[in-house]
């Protein structure tokens, strides 16, 4: 008995091909996803939520006399650091990106830490130069005589607590956050250069309560640390540099005082 040849109609049932969204649609979806992730990881939603929870627990941002509450600052900073890093890791994994690849690349951690340490003094001098130039050319921008955060440094114990906050919430959180935001811009929102400018301006604006001159100096610092990450593709050097800068600033305040 000869085998019966199957025709194309008999071989397989008609199954419609899997619909694939057009490329422009996928790009647009990726852009909106990146924008949403940037908004969530900007620090504003998480800090507002944490502050609201503390308010329900009876802990407010200001103590007696209207000064900042050190406990409130400490709790908000550390909890926000943990929340932001967790969210960033979740987003990277949901995007199919490598967490270690985004944050550490292929660099050696020890060498990156050395680079960060070597950059602390030049970064500090750069910030001082910006402040001096602004106060000389536009003295009206020095609109806040004393840093509001300096009121938290009332004792050696406060200095230790604030030092932990400066290292963890400043050095660690802000540099991990900056690296994540820069990669969102690089992949979906105009490129790394656009991201570097936007994140630097936003970083400066976040410190406007410390004065317009401090805002400009902080924007320059954000640009330096952002450029360092894009150059090295590792957060280790910016974290060490940022943490070292904050530590020297606290030491300067304790030794010289707020008016220096």
C-alpha positions in Angstrom: 0.0 0.0 0.0 1.5 3.3 -1.1 1.7 6.0 1.5 -0.7 8.8 1.1 1.0 12.2 0.5 -0.3 14.9 2.8 -1.1 18.2 1.2 -0.4 21.5 2.9 -4.0 21.7 4.0 -3.8 18.2 5.6 -0.4 18.5 7.4 -1.1 21.0 10.1 -4.1 23.0 11.1 -4.2 26.7 10.3 -2.7 28.4 13.4 -2.4 32.2 13.2 1.2 33.4 13.8 1.9 34.9 17.2 1.3 38.6 17.0 4.4 40.7 17.7 4.0 44.4 18.6 5.6 46.7 16.1 9.1 48.0 17.0 8.0 51.6 17.5 5.3 50.4 20.0 7.9 48.4 21.9 10.2 51.4 22.1 7.4 53.6 23.3 6.4 51.1 26.0 10.0 50.9 27.1 10.2 54.7 27.4 7.1 54.9 29.5 8.3 52.1 31.7 11.7 53.9 32.2 9.9 57.1 33.1 7.7 55.3 35.6 10.7 53.6 37.2 12.6 56.9 37.4 9.6 58.5 39.1 9.3 55.7 41.6 13.1 55.6 42.3 13.4 59.4 42.5 13.2 59.2 46.3 10.1 61.4 46.5 7.4 58.7 46.7 9.4 56.5 49.1 10.3 59.3 51.4 6.8 60.7 51.5 5.5 57.2 52.4 8.1 56.7 55.1 7.4 60.2 56.5 3.7 59.5 56.6 4.2 56.2 58.5 6.5 58.0 61.0 3.8 60.7 61.4 1.3 58.0 62.3 3.8 56.7 64.9 4.1 60.2 66.4 7.5 61.0 65.0 7.7 64.4 63.2 10.5 66.0 61.2 11.0 68.9 63.6 11.8 68.9 67.3 11.7 71.6 69.9 12.5 75.1 68.7 11.8 74.1 65.0 15.1 72.3 64.5 15.3 69.1 62.5 14.6 65.9 64.5 17.7 63.8 64.3 15.8 60.6 64.9 13.4 61.4 62.0 16.3 62.2 59.6 18.1 59.0 60.6 15.1 56.7 60.2 13.9 58.2 56.9 17.4 58.1 55.4 18.2 54.5 56.3 14.7 53.1 55.5 14.6 55.0 52.3 18.0 53.6 51.3 16.8 50.1 51.8 13.5 50.7 50.0 15.2 52.3 47.0 17.9 49.7 46.5 15.2 46.9 46.8 13.1 48.7 44.2 16.0 49.2 41.8 17.0 45.6 42.0 13.4 44.5 41.4 13.1 46.8 38.4 16.4 45.7 36.9 15.5 42.0 37.1 12.1 42.7 35.7 13.7 44.4 32.8 16.0 41.4 32.2 19.1 43.4 33.1 22.0 42.2 35.2 22.2 43.9 38.6 26.0 43.2 38.9 26.5 44.4 35.3 24.8 47.7 35.9 26.4 48.4 39.2 29.9 46.9 39.0 30.6 46.1 35.3 33.9 44.2 35.0 35.9 46.4 37.2 37.9 45.3 40.2 36.3 46.6 43.4 39.5 47.3 45.2 41.0 49.4 42.3 37.7 51.3 42.0 37.8 52.0 45.7 41.3 53.4 45.4 40.2 55.6 42.6 37.3 56.9 44.7 39.7 57.7 47.6 42.1 59.5 45.3 39.2 61.6 44.0 38.0 62.9 47.4 40.3 65.8 47.7 39.9 67.1 44.1 36.2 66.8 44.4 36.2 68.7 47.7 38.4 71.4 46.1 36.0 71.6 43.1 33.0 72.2 45.3 34.9 74.8 47.3 35.9 76.6 44.1 32.3 76.7 42.9 31.1 78.1 46.2 33.8 80.7 46.3 33.2 81.7 42.7 29.4 82.0 43.2 29.8 84.0 46.4 32.2 86.4 44.7 30.3 86.8 41.5 26.8 86.5 42.8 26.8 86.9 46.6 23.0 87.2 46.7 22.9 83.4 45.9 24.3 82.8 49.4 20.8 83.1 50.8 21.1 80.5 53.6 23.8 81.5 56.1 23.9 78.2 58.0 23.3 74.7 56.6 20.0 73.4 58.2 21.5 70.0 58.5 24.3 71.4 60.7 21.8 71.7 63.5 21.9 68.0 63.9 25.6 68.1 64.9 25.2 69.0 68.6 27.5 66.4 70.1 30.1 63.7 69.1 27.2 61.2 69.3 25.2 63.2 66.8 28.3 63.4 64.6 28.6 59.6 64.5 24.9 59.2 63.7 25.0 61.8 61.0 28.2 60.2 59.7 26.3 56.9 59.2 23.5 58.7 57.4 26.0 60.6 55.2 27.8 57.4 54.2 24.7 55.2 53.8 22.1 57.5 52.5 24.5 59.9 50.8 27.3 57.8 49.4 25.5 54.4 48.9 21.9 55.3 48.1 22.5 58.4 46.0 25.2 56.7 43.8 23.2 53.5 43.3 20.2 55.6 42.5 22.2 57.8 40.1 23.6 54.8 38.3 20.2 53.4 37.8 18.7 56.6 36.6 21.6 57.2 34.2 21.1 53.8 32.6 17.4 54.5 32.1 18.2 57.6 30.2 21.0 55.9 28.3 18.8 53.0 27.1 15.4 54.8 26.6 15.4 58.5 27.2 17.8 60.4 24.9 21.2 59.0 26.0 23.7 59.1 28.8 24.6 62.8 28.2 21.0 63.8 28.6 20.7 61.7 31.7 23.9 63.2 33.2 22.6 66.8 32.8 19.1 66.0 34.1 20.3 64.0 37.1 22.9 66.6 38.0 20.3 69.4 37.9 17.8 67.3 39.9 20.6 66.5 42.4 21.3 70.2 42.8 17.6 71.1 43.2 17.2 68.5 45.9 19.7 70.6 48.0 18.0 74.0 47.5 17.2 74.3 51.2 20.9 74.6 51.9 21.0 77.7 49.7 21.2 78.6 46.0 25.0 78.6 46.1 25.1 75.1 47.7 22.5 74.0 45.1 24.9 75.0 42.3 27.9 73.3 43.9 25.9 70.2 44.5 24.8 70.1 40.9 28.5 70.1 39.9 29.2 67.3 42.4 26.4 65.3 40.9 27.9 65.8 37.4 31.3 64.7 38.6 30.0 61.5 40.3 27.7 60.8 37.3 30.5 61.2 34.9 32.7 59.0 37.0 30.1 56.2 36.9 29.7 56.5 33.1 33.5 56.4 32.7 34.1 53.4 35.0 30.7 51.6 34.7 31.0 50.8 38.4 29.3 52.5 41.4 32.3 51.7 43.7 34.4 54.7 42.9 31.5 57.2 43.1 30.3 55.7 46.4 33.7 55.9 48.0 34.3 59.4 46.6 30.8 60.6 47.8 31.2 59.0 51.2 34.7 60.5 51.7 33.5 63.9 50.6 30.6 63.8 53.1 32.9 62.6 55.9 35.4 65.4 55.3 32.5 67.9 55.3 31.3 66.6 58.7 34.9 66.8 60.0 35.3 70.3 58.7 32.2 71.4 60.4 33.2 69.9 63.7 36.7 71.4 63.6 36.2 74.7 61.9 32.5 75.4 62.4 29.6 76.3 60.1 30.9 79.7 59.1 33.9 78.4 57.2 
